[in-house]
Amino acid sequence: MEYDVIVVGAGNAAQAAANSARENGAEKVLILEKASEADRGGNTHYSGGLLRIAFDTAEDLRPMVPEADQEITGFFEDVEPYTKDDFWGDLLRVTANKTDRDLATILIDNSYDTIRWMKEYVGIPMEPATSLAGIRVGNRVKWQKGAVIRAEAEGVGLSKHWFLKSESNGIEIRYETGALDLITDQAGTVVGVKAKGPNGIEELRAKAVVLGCGGFEANAQWRAQYLSPPWDHAKVRGTKHNQGDGLRMAFAIGAMPWGQWSGKHSTPISNEWPDFADRKRTDKSNRLSYPYAVMLNRSGLRFCDEGEDMGLYTYAKYGGQILNQPGSMAWQIFDQKTIHLLEPRYKTSDPIQADTLEALLEQLEFDDRAQALRTLEAYNAAAPADGDGRFDPSKKDGVRTAGLSPEKTNWALRLDKPPFVAYSATGGITFTFGGLKVDEHARVIGTDWRPIKGLFTCGEMVGGLFHFNYPGGTGLVSGAVFGRIAGRSAARQL
Ligand SMILES: Cc1cc2nc3c(=O)[nH]c(=O)nc-3n(C[C@H](O)[C@H](O)[C@H](O)COP(=O)(O)OP(=O)(O)OC[C@H]3O[C@@H](n4cnc5c(N)ncnc54)[C@H](O)[C@@H]3O)c2cc1C
């Protein structure tokens, strides 16, 4: 039997491709999922479901979250617009101007429509992302800009609804069936996939193939090779199945690598977490309230400006900075002035507490405990008393240290209100930035700079958008945008 479109992978991007292919006229669509049914859905399942989109007024969000103001007083008055220019500004700033302009244009211009499509065509329920992007001030919520809504029930809900839609859309899904190779004809056109499933190896024919099978974050060898040590030892925040299979298959037929191959998204996570994420606790490993903390490495030294920016603009690079510290770990230390600001996810660890800083440090592993105390004392001496009365967690407040290296440039409150509390952190890898070059139709481009006929890609496999860092909530939107385009292009056999 010949399929119209075979989609490799079953995460957000692949599912967007498969359903878009159906919507655009493809009748026989097959999804290949390497994981078992119990383990399905890739990183999408583990994600926080946060969605960064451009919109001109908060009212534009009403179709996605019609009841938001019933749950949260003043939602549609308090959320600030996030225009395409705002999105551009953030993407350029955090990627040091390296983002691929053509891809970024497609991402930003299609972000709103695509998320609306996910709500209206796919039926994915959405909600305000209060715990991730909102800060309660009195009885109102102050919102970070851009990423204010998410899939209801986060990645678990997102993945579940994608599978429901694929099933109701008549898309065949084969579990425990991993693509091994792409099949090409004499002209070099992709005409199918060689896959290994429960009954062995099979050749599956199709008019077009979409690769949506993730990056190489779960592959220790590729991490060592492209990201360099100590990334081969990093804990993986998501699925164990993203081993770079799709990238390897595409290179084998002449696809072009694109983007920052040494780049990755990684975040501060609990150092107590296992090597691969726990499917039930999904993304609850994150330890992202460090803007209100002082972070110390095992040598007892600070190593970054914890308050450089709002958390969603630094979390994706600070994971790596922690991983590069001695023993690949750090301690986050808080006092009672900010403890109420900790993300709910901290509840998955037992805090270490003490009434004095000395007694707290006694309980923590250090190579140089005396230095740790000196560092905290120097920090307290350099931070303004009571934050000069200007402490404001809802924005960069400019409450900063003076005379430290590195300085803490916002939210620099003294640690002086016991009991003091510590949590461990390490750097967990989320996904890799290096990928394939695609054009505006999501066609994979070969090293001859021409499209490889019959081959499309989307999601983490698209290279070029992210470099060094990443604005929170962009991965899922980029996956859906390019997935939707890839599915449409595959159905039309562009
Ligand atoms: C803990 C965590 C939290 C996150 N939170 C957010 C968030 O809140 N907002 C956001 O925008 N992004 C978030 N992300 C990033 C986001 O999850 C990813 O960018 C996105 O899910 C990638 O989608 P994808 O479809 O490309 O890949 P995935 O969802 O990883 O799907 C890849 C699929 O390919 C399958 N596969 C792999 N190899 C093969 C093969 N050879 N054959 C067949 N199938 C194969 C896998 O099993 C899987 O089904 C988070 C990620 C993690 C890990």
The ligand as an ORCA input file, in Angstrom:
! r2SCAN-3c Opt
* xyz 0 1
  C      10.543     19.419     30.266
  C      10.266     20.227     29.035
  C       9.468     21.364     29.122
  C       9.209     22.121     27.975
  N       8.346     23.166     28.066
  C       8.035     23.861     26.949
  C       7.037     24.876     26.973
  O       6.384     25.103     28.006
  N       6.815     25.574     25.830
  C       7.489     25.309     24.667
  O       7.259     25.972     23.673
  N       8.413     24.311     24.604
  C       8.665     23.572     25.708
  N       9.563     22.557     25.629
  C      10.175     22.261     24.324
  C       9.156     21.490     23.476
  O       8.693     20.400     24.222
  C       9.778     21.013     22.191
  O      10.296     22.104     21.480
  C       8.720     20.336     21.317
  O       7.938     19.435     22.052
  C       9.384     19.615     20.185
  O       8.391     19.035     19.407
  P       8.788     18.010     18.282
  O       7.503     17.505     17.745
  O       9.786     18.577     17.376
  O       9.545     16.825     19.063
  P       9.015     15.804     20.152
  O       7.786     16.282     20.822
  O      10.165     15.462     21.019
  O       8.604     14.528     19.295
  C       9.571     13.718     18.660
  C       8.859     12.418     18.294
  O       9.681     11.642     17.409
  C       9.673     10.284     17.868
  N      10.856      9.645     17.270
  C      12.171      9.861     17.507
  N      12.908      9.109     16.676
  C      12.054      8.417     15.886
  C      12.202      7.487     14.822
  N      13.415      7.082     14.390
  N      11.082      6.970     14.243
  C       9.837      7.333     14.674
  N       9.647      8.199     15.679
  C      10.738      8.748     16.263
  C       9.637     10.435     19.369
  O       9.287      9.240     20.023
  C       8.566     11.527     19.486
  O       7.283     11.005     19.344
  C       9.803     21.760     26.743
  C      10.581     20.613     26.654
  C      10.797     19.832     27.782
  C      11.607     18.579     27.656
*
